[in-house]
Amino acid sequence: MPKQKIALLLVVALAPLWGLSGCGRSTPQGRSGPATVRIAAAADLRFALEELTALFQKERSDVVVSVSYGSSGTEYAQLVNRAPFDLFLSADVTYPRQLAERGLTLPDAEFTYAVGRIVLWVPASSPIDVARLGMSALKEPTIAHVAIANPEHAPYGRAAEAAMRSAGLYDLVKSKLVFGENVSQALQFVQSGSADIGIVALSLALSPTVANAGRFWEVPLDAYPRLEQGGTILQWASNPDAARSFRSFMLGSDGRAVLRRYGFFLPGE
């Protein structure tokens, strides 16, 4: 195995379990003051949820929202062990449903909030014309590493692998793959130069900072299984009403408008 690939895998293996959040760890629920909604969220929501949360807190100054981002499969494993979160926003609706089957959610708490999409992404400085080449860009001889989320526990990684198989490119590319703990970290590998190209979430590629730093090509929806994303409220939620309030806002007109801007298809559309 190439030394660079080993190094990247070690970075993932040694990362703290909840250290990928970007928003810090959730704060304990106190007896007084604002209610806290502690959210475990899929990494593809990082930018959309930051915007959505800011809008929510303008309306609900009595509720503090704390978010930890990661791969949905890893977060699911944490929640099976009763990790201290109130609301789970998964990139795969199957995980919230499995939590419900285990009796770990409030009754009728599951919901679907979006359908995700994937893209091929390269930095602005890359000579690879992804818009012209599409999936064939992965065959370019200059590509040494291709970044995707780890398919073992990240829905976007499974979608990326399926898209490569659909294009007949997986066997050609598999020795070049480097795996992010989640789709956000896969994008970071390409941004940092540790990978030459990545298959990442459209929602990340459309964020203002990322959009100005690179170019992307959207992978056709029929090339990978539908990325139906859903959430649920955990059985041990410290403030179920506050969690329901955030869920309602996310599914309402303002929340849907934010998700739509970040490239998500929405339920009913």
DRENPA-3360 file (N, C-alpha, C; in nm, 2 decimals, always signed):
BEGIN
1 = MPKQKIAL = +0.09/-0.12/+0.00/+0.00/+0.00/+0.00/+0.09/+0.12/+0.00 ~ +0.06/+0.23/-0.08/+0.14/+0.35/-0.09/+0.15/+0.42/+0.05 ~ +0.27/+0.48/+0.08/+0.29/+0.54/+0.21/+0.19/+0.65/+0.23 ~ +0.15/+0.73/+0.12/+0.06/+0.84/+0.14/-0.08/+0.79/+0.18 ~ -0.12/+0.67/+0.12/-0.25/+0.62/+0.15/-0.25/+0.57/+0.29 ~ -0.14/+0.51/+0.34/-0.13/+0.46/+0.47/-0.15/+0.58/+0.57 ~ -0.08/+0.68/+0.54/-0.08/+0.80/+0.63/-0.22/+0.86/+0.64 ~ -0.29/+0.86/+0.52/-0.43/+0.92/+0.53/-0.52/+0.83/+0.61;
9 = LLVVALAP = -0.50/+0.70/+0.60/-0.59/+0.61/+0.67/-0.56/+0.62/+0.82 ~ -0.43/+0.64/+0.86/-0.39/+0.66/+1.00/-0.46/+0.78/+1.06 ~ -0.46/+0.89/+0.97/-0.53/+1.01/+1.02/-0.67/+0.98/+1.06 ~ -0.74/+0.90/+0.98/-0.88/+0.87/+1.00/-0.89/+0.78/+1.13 ~ -0.80/+0.68/+1.13/-0.81/+0.59/+1.24/-0.78/+0.65/+1.38 ~ -0.70/+0.75/+1.38/-0.66/+0.81/+1.51/-0.75/+0.93/+1.54 ~ -0.84/+0.97/+1.46/-0.92/+1.09/+1.49/-1.01/+1.06/+1.60 ~ -1.03/+1.15/+1.70/-1.12/+1.13/+1.81/-1.26/+1.10/+1.76;
17 = LWGLSGCG = -1.34/+1.02/+1.83/-1.47/+0.97/+1.78/-1.56/+1.09/+1.75 ~ -1.56/+1.19/+1.83/-1.65/+1.30/+1.81/-1.57/+1.43/+1.78 ~ -1.45/+1.42/+1.74/-1.36/+1.53/+1.72/-1.38/+1.60/+1.58 ~ -1.47/+1.54/+1.50/-1.49/+1.59/+1.36/-1.61/+1.69/+1.35 ~ -1.65/+1.74/+1.47/-1.78/+1.81/+1.47/-1.77/+1.95/+1.40 ~ -1.66/+2.02/+1.43/-1.65/+2.16/+1.37/-1.73/+2.26/+1.45 ~ -1.83/+2.21/+1.53/-1.91/+2.30/+1.62/-1.89/+2.27/+1.76 ~ -1.79/+2.19/+1.79/-1.77/+2.15/+1.93/-1.87/+2.05/+1.99;
25 = RSTPQGRS = -1.84/+2.01/+2.11/-1.93/+1.91/+2.17/-2.05/+1.98/+2.23 ~ -2.15/+1.90/+2.24/-2.28/+1.95/+2.30/-2.26/+1.99/+2.44 ~ -2.33/+2.09/+2.48/-2.32/+2.13/+2.62/-2.43/+2.06/+2.70 ~ -2.40/+2.04/+2.83/-2.50/+1.97/+2.92/-2.63/+2.05/+2.93 ~ -2.74/+1.98/+2.94/-2.87/+2.05/+2.96/-2.88/+2.10/+3.11 ~ -2.89/+2.22/+3.13/-2.90/+2.28/+3.26/-3.05/+2.28/+3.31 ~ -3.06/+2.32/+3.43/-3.20/+2.33/+3.49/-3.26/+2.46/+3.46 ~ -3.18/+2.56/+3.42/-3.24/+2.69/+3.39/-3.17/+2.75/+3.27;
33 = GPATVRIA = -3.23/+2.86/+3.22/-3.17/+2.92/+3.10/-3.23/+2.85/+2.97 ~ -3.18/+2.88/+2.86/-3.23/+2.83/+2.73/-3.23/+2.68/+2.72 ~ -3.32/+2.62/+2.65/-3.32/+2.48/+2.63/-3.21/+2.45/+2.52 ~ -3.15/+2.33/+2.53/-3.04/+2.30/+2.43/-3.09/+2.18/+2.35 ~ -3.08/+2.19/+2.22/-3.10/+2.08/+2.13/-2.97/+2.03/+2.08 ~ -2.93/+1.91/+2.11/-2.80/+1.85/+2.08/-2.82/+1.76/+1.96 ~ -2.76/+1.80/+1.84/-2.79/+1.73/+1.72/-2.66/+1.65/+1.67 ~ -2.68/+1.53/+1.64/-2.58/+1.45/+1.56/-2.62/+1.45/+1.42;
41 = AAADLRFA = -2.54/+1.51/+1.33/-2.58/+1.54/+1.19/-2.48/+1.48/+1.09 ~ -2.54/+1.44/+0.98/-2.45/+1.39/+0.87/-2.36/+1.50/+0.82 ~ -2.24/+1.46/+0.78/-2.14/+1.56/+0.74/-2.18/+1.64/+0.62 ~ -2.27/+1.59/+0.53/-2.31/+1.66/+0.41/-2.39/+1.79/+0.45 ~ -2.44/+1.79/+0.57/-2.53/+1.90/+0.62/-2.45/+2.02/+0.67 ~ -2.32/+2.01/+0.68/-2.24/+2.11/+0.76/-2.27/+2.25/+0.72 ~ -2.27/+2.29/+0.60/-2.29/+2.43/+0.56/-2.44/+2.46/+0.56 ~ -2.53/+2.38/+0.51/-2.67/+2.40/+0.51/-2.72/+2.41/+0.65;
49 = LEELTALF = -2.68/+2.33/+0.74/-2.73/+2.33/+0.87/-2.68/+2.45/+0.95 ~ -2.56/+2.50/+0.93/-2.51/+2.62/+0.99/-2.61/+2.74/+0.96 ~ -2.64/+2.75/+0.83/-2.73/+2.85/+0.79/-2.87/+2.84/+0.85 ~ -2.92/+2.71/+0.84/-3.05/+2.68/+0.90/-3.06/+2.71/+1.05 ~ -2.96/+2.67/+1.12/-2.96/+2.69/+1.26/-2.96/+2.84/+1.30 ~ -2.88/+2.92/+1.22/-2.88/+3.06/+1.25/-3.02/+3.12/+1.23 ~ -3.09/+3.08/+1.13/-3.22/+3.13/+1.11/-3.32/+3.09/+1.22 ~ -3.30/+2.96/+1.26/-3.39/+2.91/+1.37/-3.37/+2.99/+1.50;
57 = QKERSDVV = -3.24/+3.02/+1.53/-3.22/+3.08/+1.66/-3.26/+3.23/+1.66 ~ -3.27/+3.29/+1.54/-3.33/+3.42/+1.53/-3.48/+3.42/+1.58 ~ -3.55/+3.31/+1.55/-3.69/+3.30/+1.59/-3.70/+3.24/+1.73 ~ -3.61/+3.16/+1.77/-3.62/+3.09/+1.90/-3.49/+3.12/+1.98 ~ -3.49/+3.24/+2.04/-3.37/+3.28/+2.12/-3.37/+3.20/+2.25 ~ -3.48/+3.13/+2.28/-3.49/+3.05/+2.40/-3.43/+2.91/+2.38 ~ -3.38/+2.88/+2.26/-3.33/+2.74/+2.23/-3.19/+2.76/+2.18 ~ -3.09/+2.69/+2.24/-2.96/+2.68/+2.19/-2.94/+2.55/+2.11;
65 = VSVSYGSS = -2.88/+2.56/+1.99/-2.86/+2.44/+1.91/-2.71/+2.41/+1.91 ~ -2.68/+2.29/+1.94/-2.54/+2.24/+1.94/-2.53/+2.12/+1.84 ~ -2.44/+2.13/+1.74/-2.43/+2.03/+1.64/-2.29/+1.96/+1.63 ~ -2.30/+1.83/+1.62/-2.18/+1.75/+1.60/-2.19/+1.68/+1.46 ~ -2.09/+1.69/+1.37/-2.10/+1.63/+1.24/-2.01/+1.51/+1.23 ~ -2.06/+1.41/+1.15/-1.98/+1.29/+1.13/-2.05/+1.20/+1.02 ~ -2.00/+1.08/+1.01/-2.06/+0.99/+0.92/-2.18/+0.93/+0.99 ~ -2.29/+0.90/+0.91/-2.41/+0.86/+0.97/-2.40/+0.72/+1.04;
73 = GTEYAQLV = -2.32/+0.63/+0.97/-2.30/+0.50/+1.03/-2.23/+0.51/+1.17 ~ -2.13/+0.59/+1.18/-2.06/+0.61/+1.30/-2.15/+0.67/+1.41 ~ -2.22/+0.77/+1.37/-2.32/+0.83/+1.47/-2.42/+0.73/+1.51 ~ -2.47/+0.65/+1.42/-2.57/+0.55/+1.45/-2.51/+0.45/+1.56 ~ -2.38/+0.41/+1.54/-2.32/+0.32/+1.64/-2.31/+0.39/+1.78 ~ -2.28/+0.52/+1.78/-2.28/+0.59/+1.90/-2.41/+0.60/+1.97 ~ -2.52/+0.62/+1.89/-2.65/+0.64/+1.94/-2.71/+0.50/+1.99 ~ -2.67/+0.40/+1.93/-2.71/+0.26/+1.99/-2.66/+0.25/+2.13;
81 = NRAPFDLF = -2.54/+0.32/+2.16/-2.49/+0.32/+2.29/-2.53/+0.44/+2.37 ~ -2.64/+0.50/+2.33/-2.70/+0.62/+2.40/-2.61/+0.74/+2.41 ~ -2.54/+0.77/+2.30/-2.46/+0.90/+2.30/-2.55/+1.02/+2.33 ~ -2.50/+1.12/+2.40/-2.58/+1.23/+2.45/-2.63/+1.33/+2.34 ~ -2.72/+1.28/+2.26/-2.78/+1.37/+2.16/-2.93/+1.36/+2.17 ~ -3.00/+1.47/+2.12/-3.14/+1.47/+2.12/-3.21/+1.44/+1.99 ~ -3.14/+1.49/+1.88/-3.19/+1.48/+1.75/-3.08/+1.42/+1.65 ~ -3.12/+1.32/+1.57/-3.03/+1.26/+1.48/-3.07/+1.30/+1.34;
89 = LSADVTYP = -2.98/+1.35/+1.26/-3.01/+1.39/+1.12/-2.91/+1.31/+1.03 ~ -2.96/+1.20/+0.97/-2.88/+1.10/+0.90/-2.88/+1.12/+0.75 ~ -2.78/+1.08/+0.68/-2.77/+1.09/+0.54/-2.84/+0.96/+0.48 ~ -2.88/+0.87/+0.56/-2.95/+0.75/+0.52/-3.06/+0.73/+0.62 ~ -3.19/+0.74/+0.57/-3.31/+0.72/+0.65/-3.31/+0.59/+0.72 ~ -3.24/+0.49/+0.67/-3.24/+0.36/+0.73/-3.19/+0.36/+0.88 ~ -3.09/+0.44/+0.91/-3.04/+0.44/+1.04/-3.14/+0.49/+1.14 ~ -3.21/+0.60/+1.12/-3.32/+0.64/+1.22/-3.42/+0.53/+1.24;
97 = RQLAERGL = -3.46/+0.47/+1.13/-3.56/+0.36/+1.14/-3.51/+0.24/+1.22 ~ -3.38/+0.21/+1.21/-3.32/+0.10/+1.29/-3.32/+0.14/+1.44 ~ -3.29/+0.27/+1.47/-3.30/+0.31/+1.60/-3.44/+0.30/+1.66 ~ -3.54/+0.33/+1.58/-3.68/+0.31/+1.62/-3.71/+0.17/+1.65 ~ -3.66/+0.08/+1.56/-3.68/-0.06/+1.58/-3.62/-0.11/+1.71 ~ -3.52/-0.05/+1.76/-3.45/-0.09/+1.88/-3.52/-0.02/+2.00 ~ -3.62/+0.06/+1.98/-3.69/+0.13/+2.09/-3.61/+0.24/+2.15 ~ -3.52/+0.31/+2.06/-3.43/+0.41/+2.11/-3.48/+0.55/+2.07;
105 = TLPDAEFT = -3.60/+0.56/+2.01/-3.65/+0.69/+1.97/-3.79/+0.72/+2.03 ~ -3.83/+0.84/+2.03/-3.97/+0.87/+2.07/-4.07/+0.82/+1.97 ~ -4.19/+0.79/+2.01/-4.29/+0.74/+1.92/-4.32/+0.83/+1.80 ~ -4.33/+0.78/+1.68/-4.36/+0.85/+1.56/-4.26/+0.97/+1.54 ~ -4.14/+0.96/+1.58/-4.04/+1.07/+1.57/-3.97/+1.07/+1.44 ~ -3.97/+0.97/+1.36/-3.89/+0.96/+1.24/-3.95/+1.05/+1.13 ~ -3.86/+1.11/+1.05/-3.90/+1.19/+0.94/-3.80/+1.19/+0.83 ~ -3.84/+1.22/+0.70/-3.75/+1.24/+0.59/-3.74/+1.39/+0.56;
113 = YAVGRIVL = -3.62/+1.43/+0.54/-3.60/+1.58/+0.52/-3.54/+1.61/+0.38 ~ -3.48/+1.52/+0.31/-3.41/+1.55/+0.18/-3.36/+1.43/+0.11 ~ -3.33/+1.45/-0.02/-3.26/+1.35/-0.10/-3.13/+1.41/-0.14 ~ -3.01/+1.35/-0.11/-2.88/+1.40/-0.14/-2.83/+1.36/-0.28 ~ -2.73/+1.43/-0.32/-2.67/+1.41/-0.46/-2.52/+1.42/-0.45 ~ -2.45/+1.35/-0.54/-2.31/+1.35/-0.54/-2.25/+1.41/-0.66 ~ -2.12/+1.46/-0.65/-2.05/+1.53/-0.76/-1.91/+1.48/-0.76 ~ -1.85/+1.49/-0.88/-1.70/+1.49/-0.89/-1.65/+1.63/-0.86;
121 = WVPASSPI = -1.55/+1.64/-0.77/-1.50/+1.78/-0.74/-1.35/+1.79/-0.75 ~ -1.30/+1.90/-0.81/-1.16/+1.92/-0.82/-1.13/+2.07/-0.78 ~ -1.01/+2.10/-0.73/-0.98/+2.24/-0.70/-0.97/+2.32/-0.82 ~ -0.99/+2.45/-0.81/-0.99/+2.54/-0.92/-0.86/+2.54/-1.00 ~ -0.75/+2.50/-0.93/-0.62/+2.50/-1.00/-0.60/+2.37/-1.08 ~ -0.69/+2.27/-1.07/-0.67/+2.14/-1.13/-0.68/+2.16/-1.28 ~ -0.60/+2.09/-1.36/-0.61/+2.09/-1.51/-0.72/+1.99/-1.56 ~ -0.78/+1.92/-1.47/-0.88/+1.82/-1.51/-1.02/+1.89/-1.54;
129 = DVARLGMS = -1.07/+1.87/-1.66/-1.20/+1.93/-1.70/-1.31/+1.83/-1.67 ~ -1.36/+1.84/-1.54/-1.46/+1.75/-1.50/-1.59/+1.77/-1.57 ~ -1.62/+1.90/-1.61/-1.75/+1.92/-1.68/-1.75/+1.86/-1.81 ~ -1.64/+1.84/-1.88/-1.63/+1.78/-2.01/-1.62/+1.63/-2.00 ~ -1.54/+1.58/-1.91/-1.51/+1.44/-1.90/-1.61/+1.36/-1.82 ~ -1.68/+1.42/-1.72/-1.76/+1.34/-1.64/-1.69/+1.24/-1.56 ~ -1.75/+1.12/-1.54/-1.69/+1.01/-1.47/-1.56/+0.97/-1.53 ~ -1.54/+0.99/-1.66/-1.42/+0.95/-1.73/-1.30/+1.03/-1.68;
137 = ALKEPTIA = -1.32/+1.14/-1.60/-1.21/+1.22/-1.54/-1.13/+1.13/-1.45 ~ -1.19/+1.03/-1.39/-1.12/+0.94/-1.30/-1.01/+0.86/-1.37 ~ -1.02/+0.85/-1.50/-0.92/+0.78/-1.58/-0.79/+0.86/-1.62 ~ -0.80/+0.99/-1.58/-0.68/+1.07/-1.62/-0.55/+1.02/-1.56 ~ -0.45/+1.01/-1.63/-0.32/+0.95/-1.58/-0.26/+1.04/-1.47 ~ -0.29/+1.16/-1.46/-0.23/+1.25/-1.36/-0.29/+1.22/-1.22 ~ -0.40/+1.15/-1.21/-0.47/+1.13/-1.08/-0.40/+1.01/-1.01 ~ -0.35/+1.05/-0.89/-0.28/+0.95/-0.80/-0.38/+0.90/-0.69;
145 = HVAIANPE = -0.46/+0.99/-0.64/-0.55/+0.96/-0.53/-0.69/+1.02/-0.56 ~ -0.79/+0.93/-0.53/-0.93/+0.97/-0.54/-0.99/+0.96/-0.40 ~ -1.05/+1.07/-0.35/-1.11/+1.07/-0.22/-1.26/+1.05/-0.22 ~ -1.30/+0.96/-0.13/-1.44/+0.94/-0.11/-1.46/+0.91/+0.04 ~ -1.58/+0.93/+0.09/-1.61/+0.89/+0.23/-1.60/+0.74/+0.24 ~ -1.57/+0.69/+0.36/-1.56/+0.55/+0.38/-1.69/+0.47/+0.36 ~ -1.70/+0.39/+0.26/-1.83/+0.32/+0.24/-1.87/+0.23/+0.35 ~ -1.79/+0.19/+0.44/-1.83/+0.10/+0.55/-1.93/+0.16/+0.64;
153 = HAPYGRAA = -1.92/+0.30/+0.65/-2.02/+0.36/+0.75/-2.07/+0.49/+0.70 ~ -2.03/+0.54/+0.58/-2.08/+0.67/+0.53/-2.17/+0.65/+0.40 ~ -2.29/+0.69/+0.41/-2.38/+0.67/+0.29/-2.33/+0.73/+0.16 ~ -2.26/+0.85/+0.18/-2.21/+0.91/+0.06/-2.09/+0.83/+0.00 ~ -2.02/+0.76/+0.08/-1.91/+0.67/+0.04/-1.97/+0.56/-0.04 ~ -2.08/+0.50/+0.01/-2.14/+0.39/-0.07/-2.20/+0.44/-0.20 ~ -2.25/+0.56/-0.20/-2.30/+0.62/-0.33/-2.19/+0.64/-0.43 ~ -2.07/+0.69/-0.38/-1.96/+0.71/-0.46/-1.91/+0.58/-0.52;
161 = EAAMRSAG = -1.90/+0.47/-0.44/-1.86/+0.34/-0.49/-1.95/+0.29/-0.59 ~ -2.08/+0.30/-0.57/-2.18/+0.26/-0.66/-2.17/+0.33/-0.80 ~ -2.14/+0.46/-0.79/-2.13/+0.54/-0.91/-2.01/+0.49/-1.00 ~ -1.90/+0.46/-0.93/-1.78/+0.41/-1.00/-1.81/+0.28/-1.06 ~ -1.88/+0.19/-0.99/-1.91/+0.06/-1.04/-2.01/+0.07/-1.16 ~ -2.10/+0.16/-1.15/-2.20/+0.19/-1.26/-2.13/+0.23/-1.39 ~ -2.02/+0.31/-1.37/-1.94/+0.36/-1.49/-1.84/+0.26/-1.53 ~ -1.83/+0.15/-1.46/-1.73/+0.05/-1.50/-1.58/+0.09/-1.47;
169 = LYDLVKSK = -1.57/+0.18/-1.37/-1.44/+0.23/-1.33/-1.38/+0.19/-1.20 ~ -1.46/+0.12/-1.12/-1.42/+0.09/-0.98/-1.29/+0.01/-0.98 ~ -1.28/-0.10/-1.06/-1.16/-0.18/-1.06/-1.03/-0.10/-1.10 ~ -1.05/+0.00/-1.19/-0.94/+0.08/-1.23/-0.90/+0.18/-1.12 ~ -0.99/+0.22/-1.04/-0.97/+0.33/-0.95/-0.94/+0.28/-0.80 ~ -0.98/+0.16/-0.77/-0.98/+0.12/-0.63/-0.85/+0.13/-0.56 ~ -0.74/+0.11/-0.63/-0.61/+0.12/-0.57/-0.57/+0.26/-0.54 ~ -0.64/+0.36/-0.60/-0.61/+0.50/-0.58/-0.70/+0.56/-0.47;
177 = LVFGENVS = -0.80/+0.49/-0.42/-0.89/+0.54/-0.33/-0.83/+0.58/-0.19 ~ -0.87/+0.69/-0.14/-0.84/+0.73/+0.00/-0.97/+0.76/+0.07 ~ -0.99/+0.72/+0.19/-1.11/+0.73/+0.26/-1.12/+0.83/+0.37 ~ -1.21/+0.92/+0.36/-1.24/+1.02/+0.47/-1.33/+0.95/+0.57 ~ -1.32/+0.99/+0.69/-1.41/+0.94/+0.79/-1.56/+0.97/+0.76 ~ -1.58/+1.08/+0.69/-1.71/+1.12/+0.64/-1.69/+1.20/+0.51 ~ -1.80/+1.24/+0.45/-1.79/+1.31/+0.32/-1.72/+1.44/+0.33 ~ -1.74/+1.51/+0.44/-1.67/+1.64/+0.46/-1.52/+1.62/+0.46;
185 = QALQFVQS = -1.47/+1.52/+0.53/-1.33/+1.50/+0.53/-1.27/+1.45/+0.40 ~ -1.35/+1.38/+0.32/-1.31/+1.34/+0.18/-1.29/+1.47/+0.10 ~ -1.38/+1.56/+0.11/-1.36/+1.69/+0.04/-1.23/+1.76/+0.09 ~ -1.21/+1.76/+0.22/-1.09/+1.82/+0.28/-0.96/+1.76/+0.22 ~ -0.96/+1.63/+0.19/-0.84/+1.57/+0.13/-0.81/+1.63/+0.00 ~ -0.91/+1.66/-0.08/-0.89/+1.72/-0.22/-0.85/+1.86/-0.20 ~ -0.91/+1.93/-0.11/-0.88/+2.07/-0.09/-0.73/+2.09/-0.05 ~ -0.69/+2.00/+0.03/-0.55/+2.01/+0.09/-0.44/+1.96/-0.01;
193 = GSADIGIV = -0.49/+1.89/-0.12/-0.39/+1.83/-0.21/-0.35/+1.69/-0.18 ~ -0.41/+1.63/-0.08/-0.38/+1.49/-0.04/-0.45/+1.40/-0.14 ~ -0.55/+1.45/-0.21/-0.61/+1.37/-0.32/-0.63/+1.47/-0.44 ~ -0.64/+1.41/-0.56/-0.65/+1.49/-0.68/-0.79/+1.52/-0.72 ~ -0.88/+1.44/-0.68/-1.02/+1.45/-0.72/-1.10/+1.38/-0.61 ~ -1.23/+1.42/-0.60/-1.31/+1.35/-0.50/-1.45/+1.34/-0.55 ~ -1.52/+1.24/-0.49/-1.67/+1.22/-0.51/-1.73/+1.26/-0.38 ~ -1.80/+1.37/-0.38/-1.85/+1.43/-0.25/-1.99/+1.48/-0.27;
201 = ALSLALSP = -2.05/+1.53/-0.16/-2.18/+1.58/-0.16/-2.20/+1.71/-0.24 ~ -2.31/+1.72/-0.32/-2.34/+1.84/-0.39/-2.36/+1.95/-0.29 ~ -2.42/+1.92/-0.17/-2.44/+2.03/-0.07/-2.32/+2.09/-0.02 ~ -2.21/+2.02/-0.02/-2.08/+2.08/+0.02/-2.02/+2.16/-0.09 ~ -2.03/+2.11/-0.22/-1.97/+2.17/-0.33/-2.04/+2.31/-0.36 ~ -2.17/+2.32/-0.32/-2.24/+2.45/-0.34/-2.22/+2.55/-0.23 ~ -2.16/+2.51/-0.12/-2.14/+2.61/-0.02/-2.04/+2.72/-0.07 ~ -2.07/+2.85/-0.03/-1.99/+2.96/-0.08/-1.84/+2.95/-0.08;
209 = TVANAGRF = -1.78/+2.90/+0.02/-1.64/+2.89/+0.03/-1.58/+2.78/-0.06 ~ -1.66/+2.67/-0.07/-1.61/+2.56/-0.15/-1.64/+2.59/-0.30 ~ -1.75/+2.65/-0.33/-1.78/+2.68/-0.47/-1.68/+2.77/-0.53 ~ -1.63/+2.86/-0.46/-1.53/+2.95/-0.51/-1.39/+2.89/-0.52 ~ -1.37/+2.77/-0.46/-1.24/+2.71/-0.46/-1.22/+2.59/-0.55 ~ -1.33/+2.56/-0.62/-1.32/+2.44/-0.71/-1.43/+2.44/-0.82 ~ -1.43/+2.32/-0.89/-1.53/+2.30/-0.99/-1.58/+2.16/-0.97 ~ -1.71/+2.14/-1.02/-1.77/+2.00/-1.00/-1.85/+1.96/-1.12;
217 = WEVPLDAY = -1.88/+1.83/-1.13/-1.97/+1.78/-1.23/-2.07/+1.69/-1.15 ~ -2.20/+1.70/-1.17/-2.29/+1.63/-1.10/-2.31/+1.49/-1.15 ~ -2.30/+1.39/-1.07/-2.31/+1.25/-1.11/-2.46/+1.22/-1.13 ~ -2.50/+1.16/-1.25/-2.64/+1.13/-1.27/-2.70/+1.05/-1.16 ~ -2.83/+1.08/-1.13/-2.90/+1.02/-1.02/-2.91/+0.87/-1.04 ~ -2.92/+0.82/-1.16/-2.94/+0.68/-1.19/-2.81/+0.60/-1.17 ~ -2.70/+0.66/-1.14/-2.57/+0.59/-1.13/-2.55/+0.54/-0.99 ~ -2.64/+0.57/-0.89/-2.62/+0.53/-0.75/-2.75/+0.52/-0.68;
225 = PRLEQGGT = -2.76/+0.44/-0.57/-2.89/+0.43/-0.50/-2.93/+0.57/-0.45 ~ -3.06/+0.58/-0.44/-3.12/+0.71/-0.39/-3.07/+0.74/-0.25 ~ -3.02/+0.86/-0.23/-2.97/+0.90/-0.10/-3.08/+0.97/-0.02 ~ -3.18/+0.89/+0.03/-3.29/+0.95/+0.11/-3.24/+0.97/+0.25 ~ -3.25/+1.09/+0.29/-3.20/+1.14/+0.42/-3.31/+1.16/+0.52 ~ -3.29/+1.11/+0.64/-3.40/+1.13/+0.74/-3.34/+1.15/+0.88 ~ -3.43/+1.17/+0.97/-3.39/+1.20/+1.11/-3.49/+1.14/+1.21 ~ -3.46/+1.16/+1.34/-3.55/+1.11/+1.45/-3.51/+1.18/+1.58;
233 = ILQWASNP = -3.60/+1.18/+1.67/-3.57/+1.23/+1.81/-3.55/+1.12/+1.90 ~ -3.44/+1.12/+1.97/-3.40/+1.01/+2.06/-3.48/+1.00/+2.18 ~ -3.49/+0.88/+2.23/-3.58/+0.85/+2.34/-3.54/+0.92/+2.47 ~ -3.41/+0.95/+2.48/-3.35/+1.02/+2.60/-3.34/+1.17/+2.58 ~ -3.40/+1.22/+2.48/-3.39/+1.37/+2.45/-3.42/+1.45/+2.58 ~ -3.33/+1.54/+2.61/-3.34/+1.62/+2.74/-3.46/+1.72/+2.73 ~ -3.49/+1.76/+2.61/-3.60/+1.86/+2.59/-3.67/+1.82/+2.46 ~ -3.76/+1.72/+2.46/-3.83/+1.68/+2.34/-3.90/+1.79/+2.27;
241 = DAARSFRS = -3.96/+1.88/+2.34/-4.04/+1.99/+2.28/-3.94/+2.08/+2.19 ~ -3.82/+2.11/+2.25/-3.73/+2.19/+2.17/-3.68/+2.12/+2.05 ~ -3.66/+1.99/+2.06/-3.62/+1.90/+1.95/-3.73/+1.90/+1.84 ~ -3.85/+1.89/+1.88/-3.96/+1.89/+1.79/-3.97/+2.03/+1.72 ~ -3.94/+2.13/+1.79/-3.95/+2.27/+1.74/-3.85/+2.28/+1.62 ~ -3.73/+2.23/+1.65/-3.62/+2.24/+1.54/-3.66/+2.15/+1.42 ~ -3.71/+2.04/+1.45/-3.76/+1.95/+1.34/-3.87/+2.02/+1.25 ~ -3.96/+2.08/+1.32/-4.07/+2.15/+1.25/-4.01/+2.27/+1.16;
249 = FMLGSDGR = -3.91/+2.34/+1.22/-3.85/+2.45/+1.15/-3.78/+2.40/+1.02 ~ -3.71/+2.29/+1.04/-3.63/+2.23/+0.93/-3.72/+2.18/+0.82 ~ -3.84/+2.13/+0.85/-3.93/+2.08/+0.75/-4.03/+2.19/+0.70 ~ -4.02/+2.31/+0.76/-4.11/+2.42/+0.72/-4.05/+2.49/+0.60 ~ -4.12/+2.60/+0.56/-4.08/+2.67/+0.44/-3.94/+2.73/+0.44 ~ -3.90/+2.79/+0.56/-3.77/+2.85/+0.57/-3.66/+2.74/+0.56 ~ -3.68/+2.63/+0.64/-3.58/+2.52/+0.63/-3.57/+2.46/+0.50 ~ -3.68/+2.44/+0.43/-3.68/+2.38/+0.30/-3.61/+2.47/+0.20;
257 = AVLRRYGF = -3.63/+2.60/+0.21/-3.56/+2.69/+0.12/-3.41/+2.68/+0.14 ~ -3.36/+2.67/+0.26/-3.21/+2.65/+0.28/-3.17/+2.52/+0.22 ~ -3.23/+2.41/+0.24/-3.19/+2.28/+0.19/-3.19/+2.29/+0.04 ~ -3.29/+2.35/-0.02/-3.30/+2.36/-0.17/-3.18/+2.44/-0.22 ~ -3.14/+2.54/-0.16/-3.02/+2.62/-0.20/-2.89/+2.54/-0.21 ~ -2.89/+2.44/-0.12/-2.77/+2.35/-0.12/-2.78/+2.23/-0.20 ~ -2.88/+2.23/-0.29/-2.89/+2.12/-0.39/-2.97/+2.00/-0.35 ~ -3.03/+2.00/-0.24/-3.11/+1.88/-0.20/-3.24/+1.88/-0.27;
265 = FLPGE = -3.28/+1.76/-0.31/-3.42/+1.74/-0.35/-3.50/+1.73/-0.22 ~ -3.63/+1.77/-0.22/-3.70/+1.77/-0.09/-3.82/+1.68/-0.10 ~ -3.87/+1.62/+0.01/-3.98/+1.53/+0.01/-4.10/+1.60/-0.06 ~ -4.17/+1.53/-0.15/-4.28/+1.58/-0.22/-4.25/+1.65/-0.35 ~ -4.12/+1.66/-0.38/-4.08/+1.73/-0.50/-4.02/+1.63/-0.60;
% end
